[in-house]
């Protein structure tokens, strides 16, 4: 399930031209399970200013809403 959520996150980021963030998600998704879970707990994803959760898709309200819902599902999974 978490792989699918990361795939969704990556798709949304790419759709909103957030390719740098999408590459971070892709790298985590394709890495070892340990590295993936480290990313899922990281400041890169959840931290404050500059994190994916804080910065991504601000210019795309429709994508941002779906992105936020996907982040909630990731949080629930954790």
C-alpha positions, 0 to 999 in steps of 0.5 A, a space after each residue: 500500500 505504501 508503494 502505491 501512495 508514494 507512486 501517487 505522490 510522485 505522479 501528482 508532483 510530476 503533474 505540477 512540474 515539481 520534478 525535483 520533489 518527484 525525484 526524491 519520492 521516486 528515489 525513496 520508493 525504489 530504494 531499500 525498505 529501510 531507506 524508504 521508511 527513513 524518507 517517510 520519517 524525514 524532514 525532506 518530506 514532513 519538515 517545515 519550510 522547504 519540505 515537500 509537504 510545505 512547498 509542493 504544488 502551491 500553484 496548483 490548488 486542485 493538485 494540492 488538495 489531492 496531494 494533501 489527501 495523499 499525505 494524510 493517507 501516508 500519515 495514517 499508514 505510518 
